[in-house]
Amino acid sequence: MPPWLWRSAEALLLTLWVGGLWSVGYLAVPVLFHELDDRALAGTLAGRMFSALAYLGLVAGTALLIASLRRPGGWRHWRTLVLLLMLGLVAVGQFVLQPAIAELRSAGLAAGSETAREFARLHGLASALYLVNSLLGMALVLVRATPSPAGD
């Protein structure tokens, strides 16, 4: 496969993943909560979108990581490290935080209860990790869009 085709495929995967992070997290989900009167339904739909996006991120991120490892510098290249961090954040969010959040939600969230406080804490942590992932993805996109004299 010609190198330009590999680079185009990488650009497409990065665009799908990072564009998804920004469009779902900062556009679609806020609209859901603004437009739907049923916050539980909005939360369920948001959770499904975040879950689908997490699996897209795992697939796209793995492919991008493999491509990054094939470049000079491999494991030591900053892009490889950023992709590893992003994949780790997705995995923690999807396989650690989301199941715990779902379990608390199904147990019921009475206002002021310990369950509600734990839900808020985990939800806040998941939101912070999502923000970090969004910013890391934006950095990958911006650096990729900026020509480098070294061909980096």
C-alpha positions as CSV (number, residue, x, y, z in Angstrom):
1,M,0.0,0.0,0.0
2,P,1.4,3.4,-0.9
3,P,2.5,5.6,2.0
4,W,0.0,8.4,1.1
5,L,-2.8,5.9,1.5
6,W,-1.6,4.8,5.0
7,R,-1.4,8.5,6.0
8,S,-4.9,9.1,4.6
9,A,-6.3,6.2,6.5
10,E,-4.7,7.4,9.7
11,A,-6.1,10.9,9.1
12,L,-9.6,9.5,8.6
13,L,-9.4,7.3,11.8
14,L,-8.1,10.2,13.9
15,T,-10.8,12.5,12.5
16,L,-13.6,9.9,13.3
17,W,-12.3,9.3,16.8
18,V,-11.5,12.9,17.9
19,G,-14.4,14.4,15.9
20,G,-16.7,11.9,17.7
21,L,-15.3,12.9,21.1
22,W,-16.0,16.5,20.5
23,S,-19.4,16.1,18.7
24,V,-20.9,13.6,21.1
25,G,-19.5,15.0,24.4
26,Y,-19.8,18.7,23.7
27,L,-22.7,18.9,21.3
28,A,-25.1,15.8,21.2
29,V,-25.2,15.0,24.9
30,P,-25.7,18.6,26.1
31,V,-28.5,18.9,23.6
32,L,-30.1,15.7,24.9
33,F,-30.1,17.0,28.5
34,H,-31.5,20.4,27.3
35,E,-34.2,19.0,25.1
36,L,-35.5,16.0,27.0
37,D,-37.6,16.5,30.1
38,D,-36.7,12.9,31.2
39,R,-33.2,13.2,32.6
40,A,-33.0,9.4,33.1
41,L,-33.7,8.9,29.4
42,A,-31.2,11.5,28.5
43,G,-28.6,9.8,30.7
44,T,-29.3,6.4,29.2
45,L,-29.0,7.7,25.6
46,A,-25.9,9.6,26.5
47,G,-24.4,6.5,28.0
48,R,-25.1,4.5,24.9
49,M,-23.5,7.2,22.7
50,F,-20.4,7.3,25.0
51,S,-20.2,3.5,24.9
52,A,-20.4,3.3,21.1
53,L,-17.7,6.1,21.0
54,A,-15.5,4.2,23.4
55,Y,-15.5,1.1,21.2
56,L,-14.8,3.3,18.1
57,G,-11.9,4.8,20.1
58,L,-10.5,1.4,21.0
59,V,-10.5,0.2,17.4
60,A,-9.3,3.5,15.9
61,G,-6.8,4.1,18.7
62,T,-5.3,0.6,18.3
63,A,-5.0,1.0,14.6
64,L,-3.3,4.4,15.1
65,L,-1.0,3.0,17.7
66,I,0.1,0.2,15.4
67,A,0.8,2.8,12.7
68,S,2.7,5.0,15.1
69,L,4.8,2.1,16.2
70,R,5.9,1.5,12.6
71,R,7.4,5.0,12.4
72,P,11.0,5.9,13.5
73,G,11.1,6.3,17.2
74,G,8.3,3.7,17.8
75,W,7.6,3.5,21.5
76,R,9.6,6.7,22.3
77,H,7.7,8.9,19.9
78,W,5.4,11.4,21.6
79,R,2.4,10.4,19.4
80,T,2.7,6.8,20.5
81,L,2.7,7.9,24.1
82,V,-0.3,10.1,23.6
83,L,-2.2,7.3,21.9
84,L,-1.3,4.9,24.7
85,L,-2.6,7.4,27.2
86,M,-5.8,8.0,25.3
87,L,-6.4,4.3,24.9
88,G,-5.8,3.8,28.6
89,L,-8.3,6.6,29.5
90,V,-10.9,5.0,27.2
91,A,-10.4,1.6,28.7
92,V,-10.7,3.0,32.3
93,G,-13.8,4.9,31.4
94,Q,-15.5,2.1,29.6
95,F,-14.6,-0.9,31.6
96,V,-14.1,0.5,35.1
97,L,-16.1,3.7,35.6
98,Q,-19.1,3.1,33.4
99,P,-20.0,-0.3,34.9
100,A,-19.7,1.2,38.4
101,I,-21.8,4.2,37.4
102,A,-24.5,2.0,35.8
103,E,-24.6,-0.2,39.0
104,L,-25.1,2.9,41.2
105,R,-27.7,4.2,38.8
106,S,-29.7,1.0,38.9
107,A,-29.5,0.9,42.7
108,G,-31.3,4.2,42.8
109,L,-30.1,7.7,43.4
110,A,-32.1,9.2,46.2
111,A,-31.1,12.9,46.7
112,G,-28.4,13.3,49.3
113,S,-27.8,9.5,49.7
114,E,-24.3,8.0,49.8
115,T,-25.2,6.3,46.5
116,A,-25.9,9.6,44.9
117,R,-22.7,11.1,46.2
118,E,-20.7,8.2,44.9
119,F,-22.4,8.4,41.5
120,A,-21.6,12.2,41.3
121,R,-18.0,11.5,42.2
122,L,-17.5,8.7,39.6
123,H,-19.4,10.8,37.0
124,G,-17.2,13.7,37.7
125,L,-14.1,11.6,37.3
126,A,-15.4,10.1,34.1
127,S,-16.1,13.6,32.8
128,A,-12.6,14.8,33.7
129,L,-11.0,11.8,31.9
130,Y,-13.2,12.5,28.9
131,L,-12.0,16.1,28.8
132,V,-8.4,15.1,29.0
133,N,-8.9,12.6,26.2
134,S,-10.6,15.3,24.1
135,L,-7.7,17.7,24.6
136,L,-5.1,15.0,23.8
137,G,-7.0,14.2,20.7
138,M,-7.2,17.8,19.7
139,A,-3.4,18.1,20.2
140,L,-2.9,15.1,17.8
141,V,-5.2,16.7,15.2
142,L,-3.6,20.2,15.5
143,V,0.0,18.9,15.3
144,R,-0.9,16.7,12.4
145,A,-2.4,19.7,10.6
146,T,0.7,21.8,11.1
147,P,3.5,21.0,8.7
148,S,6.8,20.3,10.3
149,P,10.1,20.9,8.6
150,A,11.4,17.6,10.0
151,G,8.5,15.7,8.5
152,D,7.3,14.7,12.0
